[in-house]
């Protein structure tokens, strides 16, 4: 429960009443469910940022990773491509791992 998390040190026990009153005001003013506000607060206590900030930070990280992956250089040459086509034409029944093995042998 969020209040157990918030009360861990015992010195935050008075926050429960303040947050409960603030939640009720925010819920009626902005028409947000009380359970949603509790989840936001729990997320803030756990991660130190709002769920929107977390989502934005993770999106930026994912975009950087995708950008980095898009700029990778492959070592697959035209000769490798010819070898692959030859193997698949000669032995179409092979599974991918067997094709890999054949590529290593040639």
Phi and psi restraints in degrees (range 20) as a CNS / XPLOR table:
assign (resid 1 and name C) (resid 2 and name N)
       (resid 2 and name CA) (resid 2 and name C) 1.0 -64.1 20.0 2
assign (resid 2 and name N) (resid 2 and name CA)
       (resid 2 and name C) (resid 3 and name N) 1.0 -35.3 20.0 2
assign (resid 2 and name C) (resid 3 and name N)
       (resid 3 and name CA) (resid 3 and name C) 1.0 -72.4 20.0 2
assign (resid 3 and name N) (resid 3 and name CA)
       (resid 3 and name C) (resid 4 and name N) 1.0 -32.7 20.0 2
assign (resid 3 and name C) (resid 4 and name N)
       (resid 4 and name CA) (resid 4 and name C) 1.0 -64.2 20.0 2
assign (resid 4 and name N) (resid 4 and name CA)
       (resid 4 and name C) (resid 5 and name N) 1.0 -39.3 20.0 2
assign (resid 4 and name C) (resid 5 and name N)
       (resid 5 and name CA) (resid 5 and name C) 1.0 -64.8 20.0 2
assign (resid 5 and name N) (resid 5 and name CA)
       (resid 5 and name C) (resid 6 and name N) 1.0 -44.1 20.0 2
assign (resid 5 and name C) (resid 6 and name N)
       (resid 6 and name CA) (resid 6 and name C) 1.0 -69.6 20.0 2
assign (resid 6 and name N) (resid 6 and name CA)
       (resid 6 and name C) (resid 7 and name N) 1.0 -30.2 20.0 2
assign (resid 6 and name C) (resid 7 and name N)
       (resid 7 and name CA) (resid 7 and name C) 1.0 -89.9 20.0 2
assign (resid 7 and name N) (resid 7 and name CA)
       (resid 7 and name C) (resid 8 and name N) 1.0 7.8 20.0 2
assign (resid 7 and name C) (resid 8 and name N)
       (resid 8 and name CA) (resid 8 and name C) 1.0 -47.2 20.0 2
assign (resid 8 and name N) (resid 8 and name CA)
       (resid 8 and name C) (resid 9 and name N) 1.0 -47.0 20.0 2
assign (resid 8 and name C) (resid 9 and name N)
       (resid 9 and name CA) (resid 9 and name C) 1.0 -84.3 20.0 2
assign (resid 9 and name N) (resid 9 and name CA)
       (resid 9 and name C) (resid 10 and name N) 1.0 -9.5 20.0 2
assign (resid 9 and name C) (resid 10 and name N)
       (resid 10 and name CA) (resid 10 and name C) 1.0 83.1 20.0 2
assign (resid 10 and name N) (resid 10 and name CA)
       (resid 10 and name C) (resid 11 and name N) 1.0 -22.4 20.0 2
assign (resid 10 and name C) (resid 11 and name N)
       (resid 11 and name CA) (resid 11 and name C) 1.0 -81.7 20.0 2
assign (resid 11 and name N) (resid 11 and name CA)
       (resid 11 and name C) (resid 12 and name N) 1.0 -7.9 20.0 2
assign (resid 11 and name C) (resid 12 and name N)
       (resid 12 and name CA) (resid 12 and name C) 1.0 -105.5 20.0 2
assign (resid 12 and name N) (resid 12 and name CA)
       (resid 12 and name C) (resid 13 and name N) 1.0 15.3 20.0 2
assign (resid 12 and name C) (resid 13 and name N)
       (resid 13 and name CA) (resid 13 and name C) 1.0 -60.3 20.0 2
assign (resid 13 and name N) (resid 13 and name CA)
       (resid 13 and name C) (resid 14 and name N) 1.0 -33.4 20.0 2
assign (resid 13 and name C) (resid 14 and name N)
       (resid 14 and name CA) (resid 14 and name C) 1.0 -71.8 20.0 2
assign (resid 14 and name N) (resid 14 and name CA)
       (resid 14 and name C) (resid 15 and name N) 1.0 -15.8 20.0 2
assign (resid 14 and name C) (resid 15 and name N)
       (resid 15 and name CA) (resid 15 and name C) 1.0 -69.6 20.0 2
assign (resid 15 and name N) (resid 15 and name CA)
       (resid 15 and name C) (resid 16 and name N) 1.0 -27.0 20.0 2
assign (resid 15 and name C) (resid 16 and name N)
       (resid 16 and name CA) (resid 16 and name C) 1.0 -57.3 20.0 2
assign (resid 16 and name N) (resid 16 and name CA)
       (resid 16 and name C) (resid 17 and name N) 1.0 -46.6 20.0 2
assign (resid 16 and name C) (resid 17 and name N)
       (resid 17 and name CA) (resid 17 and name C) 1.0 -67.8 20.0 2
assign (resid 17 and name N) (resid 17 and name CA)
       (resid 17 and name C) (resid 18 and name N) 1.0 -41.4 20.0 2
assign (resid 17 and name C) (resid 18 and name N)
       (resid 18 and name CA) (resid 18 and name C) 1.0 -64.1 20.0 2
assign (resid 18 and name N) (resid 18 and name CA)
       (resid 18 and name C) (resid 19 and name N) 1.0 -44.2 20.0 2
assign (resid 18 and name C) (resid 19 and name N)
       (resid 19 and name CA) (resid 19 and name C) 1.0 -68.0 20.0 2
assign (resid 19 and name N) (resid 19 and name CA)
       (resid 19 and name C) (resid 20 and name N) 1.0 -37.4 20.0 2
assign (resid 19 and name C) (resid 20 and name N)
       (resid 20 and name CA) (resid 20 and name C) 1.0 -60.7 20.0 2
assign (resid 20 and name N) (resid 20 and name CA)
       (resid 20 and name C) (resid 21 and name N) 1.0 -45.4 20.0 2
assign (resid 20 and name C) (resid 21 and name N)
       (resid 21 and name CA) (resid 21 and name C) 1.0 -65.9 20.0 2
assign (resid 21 and name N) (resid 21 and name CA)
       (resid 21 and name C) (resid 22 and name N) 1.0 -42.3 20.0 2
assign (resid 21 and name C) (resid 22 and name N)
       (resid 22 and name CA) (resid 22 and name C) 1.0 -64.8 20.0 2
assign (resid 22 and name N) (resid 22 and name CA)
       (resid 22 and name C) (resid 23 and name N) 1.0 -39.3 20.0 2
assign (resid 22 and name C) (resid 23 and name N)
       (resid 23 and name CA) (resid 23 and name C) 1.0 -59.7 20.0 2
assign (resid 23 and name N) (resid 23 and name CA)
       (resid 23 and name C) (resid 24 and name N) 1.0 -47.8 20.0 2
assign (resid 23 and name C) (resid 24 and name N)
       (resid 24 and name CA) (resid 24 and name C) 1.0 -62.8 20.0 2
assign (resid 24 and name N) (resid 24 and name CA)
       (resid 24 and name C) (resid 25 and name N) 1.0 -39.4 20.0 2
assign (resid 24 and name C) (resid 25 and name N)
       (resid 25 and name CA) (resid 25 and name C) 1.0 -65.8 20.0 2
assign (resid 25 and name N) (resid 25 and name CA)
       (resid 25 and name C) (resid 26 and name N) 1.0 -45.1 20.0 2
assign (resid 25 and name C) (resid 26 and name N)
       (resid 26 and name CA) (resid 26 and name C) 1.0 -65.5 20.0 2
assign (resid 26 and name N) (resid 26 and name CA)
       (resid 26 and name C) (resid 27 and name N) 1.0 -39.8 20.0 2
assign (resid 26 and name C) (resid 27 and name N)
       (resid 27 and name CA) (resid 27 and name C) 1.0 -64.0 20.0 2
assign (resid 27 and name N) (resid 27 and name CA)
       (resid 27 and name C) (resid 28 and name N) 1.0 -41.7 20.0 2
assign (resid 27 and name C) (resid 28 and name N)
       (resid 28 and name CA) (resid 28 and name C) 1.0 -75.4 20.0 2
assign (resid 28 and name N) (resid 28 and name CA)
       (resid 28 and name C) (resid 29 and name N) 1.0 -36.8 20.0 2
assign (resid 28 and name C) (resid 29 and name N)
       (resid 29 and name CA) (resid 29 and name C) 1.0 -70.2 20.0 2
assign (resid 29 and name N) (resid 29 and name CA)
       (resid 29 and name C) (resid 30 and name N) 1.0 -45.0 20.0 2
assign (resid 29 and name C) (resid 30 and name N)
       (resid 30 and name CA) (resid 30 and name C) 1.0 -103.2 20.0 2
assign (resid 30 and name N) (resid 30 and name CA)
       (resid 30 and name C) (resid 31 and name N) 1.0 2.8 20.0 2
assign (resid 30 and name C) (resid 31 and name N)
       (resid 31 and name CA) (resid 31 and name C) 1.0 56.2 20.0 2
assign (resid 31 and name N) (resid 31 and name CA)
       (resid 31 and name C) (resid 32 and name N) 1.0 49.1 20.0 2
assign (resid 31 and name C) (resid 32 and name N)
       (resid 32 and name CA) (resid 32 and name C) 1.0 -111.1 20.0 2
assign (resid 32 and name N) (resid 32 and name CA)
       (resid 32 and name C) (resid 33 and name N) 1.0 139.1 20.0 2
assign (resid 32 and name C) (resid 33 and name N)
       (resid 33 and name CA) (resid 33 and name C) 1.0 -64.2 20.0 2
assign (resid 33 and name N) (resid 33 and name CA)
       (resid 33 and name C) (resid 34 and name N) 1.0 145.0 20.0 2
assign (resid 33 and name C) (resid 34 and name N)
       (resid 34 and name CA) (resid 34 and name C) 1.0 -60.6 20.0 2
assign (resid 34 and name N) (resid 34 and name CA)
       (resid 34 and name C) (resid 35 and name N) 1.0 -38.4 20.0 2
assign (resid 34 and name C) (resid 35 and name N)
       (resid 35 and name CA) (resid 35 and name C) 1.0 -64.4 20.0 2
assign (resid 35 and name N) (resid 35 and name CA)
       (resid 35 and name C) (resid 36 and name N) 1.0 -34.2 20.0 2
assign (resid 35 and name C) (resid 36 and name N)
       (resid 36 and name CA) (resid 36 and name C) 1.0 -66.7 20.0 2
assign (resid 36 and name N) (resid 36 and name CA)
       (resid 36 and name C) (resid 37 and name N) 1.0 -43.4 20.0 2
assign (resid 36 and name C) (resid 37 and name N)
       (resid 37 and name CA) (resid 37 and name C) 1.0 -62.8 20.0 2
assign (resid 37 and name N) (resid 37 and name CA)
       (resid 37 and name C) (resid 38 and name N) 1.0 -40.1 20.0 2
assign (resid 37 and name C) (resid 38 and name N)
       (resid 38 and name CA) (resid 38 and name C) 1.0 -62.7 20.0 2
assign (resid 38 and name N) (resid 38 and name CA)
       (resid 38 and name C) (resid 39 and name N) 1.0 -41.2 20.0 2
assign (resid 38 and name C) (resid 39 and name N)
       (resid 39 and name CA) (resid 39 and name C) 1.0 -64.0 20.0 2
assign (resid 39 and name N) (resid 39 and name CA)
       (resid 39 and name C) (resid 40 and name N) 1.0 -41.2 20.0 2
assign (resid 39 and name C) (resid 40 and name N)
       (resid 40 and name CA) (resid 40 and name C) 1.0 -61.6 20.0 2
assign (resid 40 and name N) (resid 40 and name CA)
       (resid 40 and name C) (resid 41 and name N) 1.0 -43.7 20.0 2
assign (resid 40 and name C) (resid 41 and name N)
       (resid 41 and name CA) (resid 41 and name C) 1.0 -65.8 20.0 2
assign (resid 41 and name N) (resid 41 and name CA)
       (resid 41 and name C) (resid 42 and name N) 1.0 -42.5 20.0 2
assign (resid 41 and name C) (resid 42 and name N)
       (resid 42 and name CA) (resid 42 and name C) 1.0 -60.9 20.0 2
assign (resid 42 and name N) (resid 42 and name CA)
       (resid 42 and name C) (resid 43 and name N) 1.0 -43.0 20.0 2
assign (resid 42 and name C) (resid 43 and name N)
       (resid 43 and name CA) (resid 43 and name C) 1.0 -61.1 20.0 2
assign (resid 43 and name N) (resid 43 and name CA)
       (resid 43 and name C) (resid 44 and name N) 1.0 -42.7 20.0 2
assign (resid 43 and name C) (resid 44 and name N)
       (resid 44 and name CA) (resid 44 and name C) 1.0 -63.2 20.0 2
assign (resid 44 and name N) (resid 44 and name CA)
       (resid 44 and name C) (resid 45 and name N) 1.0 -43.5 20.0 2
assign (resid 44 and name C) (resid 45 and name N)
       (resid 45 and name CA) (resid 45 and name C) 1.0 -64.7 20.0 2
assign (resid 45 and name N) (resid 45 and name CA)
       (resid 45 and name C) (resid 46 and name N) 1.0 -36.5 20.0 2
assign (resid 45 and name C) (resid 46 and name N)
       (resid 46 and name CA) (resid 46 and name C) 1.0 -76.6 20.0 2
assign (resid 46 and name N) (resid 46 and name CA)
       (resid 46 and name C) (resid 47 and name N) 1.0 -42.0 20.0 2
assign (resid 46 and name C) (resid 47 and name N)
       (resid 47 and name CA) (resid 47 and name C) 1.0 -110.9 20.0 2
assign (resid 47 and name N) (resid 47 and name CA)
       (resid 47 and name C) (resid 48 and name N) 1.0 -11.6 20.0 2
assign (resid 47 and name C) (resid 48 and name N)
       (resid 48 and name CA) (resid 48 and name C) 1.0 78.0 20.0 2
assign (resid 48 and name N) (resid 48 and name CA)
       (resid 48 and name C) (resid 49 and name N) 1.0 14.1 20.0 2
assign (resid 48 and name C) (resid 49 and name N)
       (resid 49 and name CA) (resid 49 and name C) 1.0 -151.2 20.0 2
assign (resid 49 and name N) (resid 49 and name CA)
       (resid 49 and name C) (resid 50 and name N) 1.0 161.5 20.0 2
assign (resid 49 and name C) (resid 50 and name N)
       (resid 50 and name CA) (resid 50 and name C) 1.0 -74.6 20.0 2
assign (resid 50 and name N) (resid 50 and name CA)
       (resid 50 and name C) (resid 51 and name N) 1.0 160.0 20.0 2
assign (resid 50 and name C) (resid 51 and name N)
       (resid 51 and name CA) (resid 51 and name C) 1.0 -58.3 20.0 2
assign (resid 51 and name N) (resid 51 and name CA)
       (resid 51 and name C) (resid 52 and name N) 1.0 -33.7 20.0 2
assign (resid 51 and name C) (resid 52 and name N)
       (resid 52 and name CA) (resid 52 and name C) 1.0 -66.3 20.0 2
assign (resid 52 and name N) (resid 52 and name CA)
       (resid 52 and name C) (resid 53 and name N) 1.0 -41.2 20.0 2
assign (resid 52 and name C) (resid 53 and name N)
       (resid 53 and name CA) (resid 53 and name C) 1.0 -63.7 20.0 2
assign (resid 53 and name N) (resid 53 and name CA)
       (resid 53 and name C) (resid 54 and name N) 1.0 -41.2 20.0 2
assign (resid 53 and name C) (resid 54 and name N)
       (resid 54 and name CA) (resid 54 and name C) 1.0 -62.3 20.0 2
assign (resid 54 and name N) (resid 54 and name CA)
       (resid 54 and name C) (resid 55 and name N) 1.0 -46.0 20.0 2
assign (resid 54 and name C) (resid 55 and name N)
       (resid 55 and name CA) (resid 55 and name C) 1.0 -60.5 20.0 2
assign (resid 55 and name N) (resid 55 and name CA)
       (resid 55 and name C) (resid 56 and name N) 1.0 -43.2 20.0 2
assign (resid 55 and name C) (resid 56 and name N)
       (resid 56 and name CA) (resid 56 and name C) 1.0 -64.6 20.0 2
assign (resid 56 and name N) (resid 56 and name CA)
       (resid 56 and name C) (resid 57 and name N) 1.0 -43.7 20.0 2
assign (resid 56 and name C) (resid 57 and name N)
       (resid 57 and name CA) (resid 57 and name C) 1.0 -63.9 20.0 2
assign (resid 57 and name N) (resid 57 and name CA)
       (resid 57 and name C) (resid 58 and name N) 1.0 -43.0 20.0 2
assign (resid 57 and name C) (resid 58 and name N)
       (resid 58 and name CA) (resid 58 and name C) 1.0 -68.5 20.0 2
assign (resid 58 and name N) (resid 58 and name CA)
       (resid 58 and name C) (resid 59 and name N) 1.0 -35.2 20.0 2
assign (resid 58 and name C) (resid 59 and name N)
       (resid 59 and name CA) (resid 59 and name C) 1.0 -64.3 20.0 2
assign (resid 59 and name N) (resid 59 and name CA)
       (resid 59 and name C) (resid 60 and name N) 1.0 -42.5 20.0 2
assign (resid 59 and name C) (resid 60 and name N)
       (resid 60 and name CA) (resid 60 and name C) 1.0 -63.7 20.0 2
assign (resid 60 and name N) (resid 60 and name CA)
       (resid 60 and name C) (resid 61 and name N) 1.0 -40.0 20.0 2
assign (resid 60 and name C) (resid 61 and name N)
       (resid 61 and name CA) (resid 61 and name C) 1.0 -63.5 20.0 2
assign (resid 61 and name N) (resid 61 and name CA)
       (resid 61 and name C) (resid 62 and name N) 1.0 -43.3 20.0 2
assign (resid 61 and name C) (resid 62 and name N)
       (resid 62 and name CA) (resid 62 and name C) 1.0 -64.4 20.0 2
assign (resid 62 and name N) (resid 62 and name CA)
       (resid 62 and name C) (resid 63 and name N) 1.0 -40.5 20.0 2
assign (resid 62 and name C) (resid 63 and name N)
       (resid 63 and name CA) (resid 63 and name C) 1.0 -63.8 20.0 2
assign (resid 63 and name N) (resid 63 and name CA)
       (resid 63 and name C) (resid 64 and name N) 1.0 -40.2 20.0 2
assign (resid 63 and name C) (resid 64 and name N)
       (resid 64 and name CA) (resid 64 and name C) 1.0 -62.5 20.0 2
assign (resid 64 and name N) (resid 64 and name CA)
       (resid 64 and name C) (resid 65 and name N) 1.0 -42.2 20.0 2
assign (resid 64 and name C) (resid 65 and name N)
       (resid 65 and name CA) (resid 65 and name C) 1.0 -64.6 20.0 2
assign (resid 65 and name N) (resid 65 and name CA)
       (resid 65 and name C) (resid 66 and name N) 1.0 -42.2 20.0 2
assign (resid 65 and name C) (resid 66 and name N)
       (resid 66 and name CA) (resid 66 and name C) 1.0 -66.7 20.0 2
assign (resid 66 and name N) (resid 66 and name CA)
       (resid 66 and name C) (resid 67 and name N) 1.0 -39.7 20.0 2
assign (resid 66 and name C) (resid 67 and name N)
       (resid 67 and name CA) (resid 67 and name C) 1.0 -62.6 20.0 2
assign (resid 67 and name N) (resid 67 and name CA)
       (resid 67 and name C) (resid 68 and name N) 1.0 -41.5 20.0 2
assign (resid 67 and name C) (resid 68 and name N)
       (resid 68 and name CA) (resid 68 and name C) 1.0 -65.7 20.0 2
assign (resid 68 and name N) (resid 68 and name CA)
       (resid 68 and name C) (resid 69 and name N) 1.0 -40.9 20.0 2
assign (resid 68 and name C) (resid 69 and name N)
       (resid 69 and name CA) (resid 69 and name C) 1.0 -66.4 20.0 2
assign (resid 69 and name N) (resid 69 and name CA)
       (resid 69 and name C) (resid 70 and name N) 1.0 -32.2 20.0 2
assign (resid 69 and name C) (resid 70 and name N)
       (resid 70 and name CA) (resid 70 and name C) 1.0 -71.7 20.0 2
assign (resid 70 and name N) (resid 70 and name CA)
       (resid 70 and name C) (resid 71 and name N) 1.0 -20.9 20.0 2
assign (resid 70 and name C) (resid 71 and name N)
       (resid 71 and name CA) (resid 71 and name C) 1.0 -98.2 20.0 2
assign (resid 71 and name N) (resid 71 and name CA)
       (resid 71 and name C) (resid 72 and name N) 1.0 5.9 20.0 2
assign (resid 71 and name C) (resid 72 and name N)
       (resid 72 and name CA) (resid 72 and name C) 1.0 -67.1 20.0 2
assign (resid 72 and name N) (resid 72 and name CA)
       (resid 72 and name C) (resid 73 and name N) 1.0 146.3 20.0 2
assign (resid 72 and name C) (resid 73 and name N)
       (resid 73 and name CA) (resid 73 and name C) 1.0 -101.5 20.0 2
assign (resid 73 and name N) (resid 73 and name CA)
       (resid 73 and name C) (resid 74 and name N) 1.0 133.9 20.0 2
assign (resid 73 and name C) (resid 74 and name N)
       (resid 74 and name CA) (resid 74 and name C) 1.0 -92.8 20.0 2
assign (resid 74 and name N) (resid 74 and name CA)
       (resid 74 and name C) (resid 75 and name N) 1.0 153.2 20.0 2
assign (resid 74 and name C) (resid 75 and name N)
       (resid 75 and name CA) (resid 75 and name C) 1.0 -105.7 20.0 2
assign (resid 75 and name N) (resid 75 and name CA)
       (resid 75 and name C) (resid 76 and name N) 1.0 13.1 20.0 2
assign (resid 75 and name C) (resid 76 and name N)
       (resid 76 and name CA) (resid 76 and name C) 1.0 -79.7 20.0 2
assign (resid 76 and name N) (resid 76 and name CA)
       (resid 76 and name C) (resid 77 and name N) 1.0 113.4 20.0 2
assign (resid 76 and name C) (resid 77 and name N)
       (resid 77 and name CA) (resid 77 and name C) 1.0 -95.0 20.0 2
assign (resid 77 and name N) (resid 77 and name CA)
       (resid 77 and name C) (resid 78 and name N) 1.0 175.3 20.0 2
assign (resid 77 and name C) (resid 78 and name N)
       (resid 78 and name CA) (resid 78 and name C) 1.0 -64.8 20.0 2
assign (resid 78 and name N) (resid 78 and name CA)
       (resid 78 and name C) (resid 79 and name N) 1.0 -35.2 20.0 2
assign (resid 78 and name C) (resid 79 and name N)
       (resid 79 and name CA) (resid 79 and name C) 1.0 -64.1 20.0 2
assign (resid 79 and name N) (resid 79 and name CA)
       (resid 79 and name C) (resid 80 and name N) 1.0 -41.5 20.0 2
assign (resid 79 and name C) (resid 80 and name N)
       (resid 80 and name CA) (resid 80 and name C) 1.0 -61.2 20.0 2
assign (resid 80 and name N) (resid 80 and name CA)
       (resid 80 and name C) (resid 81 and name N) 1.0 -40.2 20.0 2
assign (resid 80 and name C) (resid 81 and name N)
       (resid 81 and name CA) (resid 81 and name C) 1.0 -63.8 20.0 2
assign (resid 81 and name N) (resid 81 and name CA)
       (resid 81 and name C) (resid 82 and name N) 1.0 -42.7 20.0 2
assign (resid 81 and name C) (resid 82 and name N)
       (resid 82 and name CA) (resid 82 and name C) 1.0 -62.0 20.0 2
assign (resid 82 and name N) (resid 82 and name CA)
       (resid 82 and name C) (resid 83 and name N) 1.0 -42.9 20.0 2
assign (resid 82 and name C) (resid 83 and name N)
       (resid 83 and name CA) (resid 83 and name C) 1.0 -61.7 20.0 2
assign (resid 83 and name N) (resid 83 and name CA)
       (resid 83 and name C) (resid 84 and name N) 1.0 -43.8 20.0 2
assign (resid 83 and name C) (resid 84 and name N)
       (resid 84 and name CA) (resid 84 and name C) 1.0 -62.3 20.0 2
assign (resid 84 and name N) (resid 84 and name CA)
       (resid 84 and name C) (resid 85 and name N) 1.0 -46.2 20.0 2
assign (resid 84 and name C) (resid 85 and name N)
       (resid 85 and name CA) (resid 85 and name C) 1.0 -62.0 20.0 2
assign (resid 85 and name N) (resid 85 and name CA)
       (resid 85 and name C) (resid 86 and name N) 1.0 -40.9 20.0 2
assign (resid 85 and name C) (resid 86 and name N)
       (resid 86 and name CA) (resid 86 and name C) 1.0 -62.5 20.0 2
assign (resid 86 and name N) (resid 86 and name CA)
       (resid 86 and name C) (resid 87 and name N) 1.0 -44.8 20.0 2
assign (resid 86 and name C) (resid 87 and name N)
       (resid 87 and name CA) (resid 87 and name C) 1.0 -62.8 20.0 2
assign (resid 87 and name N) (resid 87 and name CA)
       (resid 87 and name C) (resid 88 and name N) 1.0 -45.7 20.0 2
assign (resid 87 and name C) (resid 88 and name N)
       (resid 88 and name CA) (resid 88 and name C) 1.0 -68.3 20.0 2
assign (resid 88 and name N) (resid 88 and name CA)
       (resid 88 and name C) (resid 89 and name N) 1.0 -36.9 20.0 2
assign (resid 88 and name C) (resid 89 and name N)
       (resid 89 and name CA) (resid 89 and name C) 1.0 -67.4 20.0 2
assign (resid 89 and name N) (resid 89 and name CA)
       (resid 89 and name C) (resid 90 and name N) 1.0 -41.7 20.0 2
assign (resid 89 and name C) (resid 90 and name N)
       (resid 90 and name CA) (resid 90 and name C) 1.0 -73.4 20.0 2
assign (resid 90 and name N) (resid 90 and name CA)
       (resid 90 and name C) (resid 91 and name N) 1.0 -39.5 20.0 2
assign (resid 90 and name C) (resid 91 and name N)
       (resid 91 and name CA) (resid 91 and name C) 1.0 -133.6 20.0 2
assign (resid 91 and name N) (resid 91 and name CA)
       (resid 91 and name C) (resid 92 and name N) 1.0 76.7 20.0 2
assign (resid 91 and name C) (resid 92 and name N)
       (resid 92 and name CA) (resid 92 and name C) 1.0 -69.9 20.0 2
assign (resid 92 and name N) (resid 92 and name CA)
       (resid 92 and name C) (resid 93 and name N) 1.0 -12.7 20.0 2
assign (resid 92 and name C) (resid 93 and name N)
       (resid 93 and name CA) (resid 93 and name C) 1.0 -81.2 20.0 2
assign (resid 93 and name N) (resid 93 and name CA)
       (resid 93 and name C) (resid 94 and name N) 1.0 -8.2 20.0 2
assign (resid 93 and name C) (resid 94 and name N)
       (resid 94 and name CA) (resid 94 and name C) 1.0 -69.2 20.0 2
assign (resid 94 and name N) (resid 94 and name CA)
       (resid 94 and name C) (resid 95 and name N) 1.0 144.7 20.0 2
assign (resid 94 and name C) (resid 95 and name N)
       (resid 95 and name CA) (resid 95 and name C) 1.0 -82.9 20.0 2
assign (resid 95 and name N) (resid 95 and name CA)
       (resid 95 and name C) (resid 96 and name N) 1.0 167.8 20.0 2
assign (resid 95 and name C) (resid 96 and name N)
       (resid 96 and name CA) (resid 96 and name C) 1.0 -59.2 20.0 2
assign (resid 96 and name N) (resid 96 and name CA)
       (resid 96 and name C) (resid 97 and name N) 1.0 -41.6 20.0 2
assign (resid 96 and name C) (resid 97 and name N)
       (resid 97 and name CA) (resid 97 and name C) 1.0 -66.4 20.0 2
assign (resid 97 and name N) (resid 97 and name CA)
       (resid 97 and name C) (resid 98 and name N) 1.0 -33.6 20.0 2
assign (resid 97 and name C) (resid 98 and name N)
       (resid 98 and name CA) (resid 98 and name C) 1.0 -71.3 20.0 2
assign (resid 98 and name N) (resid 98 and name CA)
       (resid 98 and name C) (resid 99 and name N) 1.0 -35.5 20.0 2
assign (resid 98 and name C) (resid 99 and name N)
       (resid 99 and name CA) (resid 99 and name C) 1.0 -64.2 20.0 2
assign (resid 99 and name N) (resid 99 and name CA)
       (resid 99 and name C) (resid 100 and name N) 1.0 -41.6 20.0 2
assign (resid 99 and name C) (resid 100 and name N)
       (resid 100 and name CA) (resid 100 and name C) 1.0 -58.1 20.0 2
assign (resid 100 and name N) (resid 100 and name CA)
       (resid 100 and name C) (resid 101 and name N) 1.0 -45.6 20.0 2
assign (resid 100 and name C) (resid 101 and name N)
       (resid 101 and name CA) (resid 101 and name C) 1.0 -61.4 20.0 2
assign (resid 101 and name N) (resid 101 and name CA)
       (resid 101 and name C) (resid 102 and name N) 1.0 -43.2 20.0 2
assign (resid 101 and name C) (resid 102 and name N)
       (resid 102 and name CA) (resid 102 and name C) 1.0 -63.3 20.0 2
assign (resid 102 and name N) (resid 102 and name CA)
       (resid 102 and name C) (resid 103 and name N) 1.0 -39.1 20.0 2
assign (resid 102 and name C) (resid 103 and name N)
       (resid 103 and name CA) (resid 103 and name C) 1.0 -62.2 20.0 2
assign (resid 103 and name N) (resid 103 and name CA)
       (resid 103 and name C) (resid 104 and name N) 1.0 -38.5 20.0 2
assign (resid 103 and name C) (resid 104 and name N)
       (resid 104 and name CA) (resid 104 and name C) 1.0 -67.8 20.0 2
assign (resid 104 and name N) (resid 104 and name CA)
       (resid 104 and name C) (resid 105 and name N) 1.0 -35.2 20.0 2
assign (resid 104 and name C) (resid 105 and name N)
       (resid 105 and name CA) (resid 105 and name C) 1.0 -70.8 20.0 2
assign (resid 105 and name N) (resid 105 and name CA)
       (resid 105 and name C) (resid 106 and name N) 1.0 -32.0 20.0 2
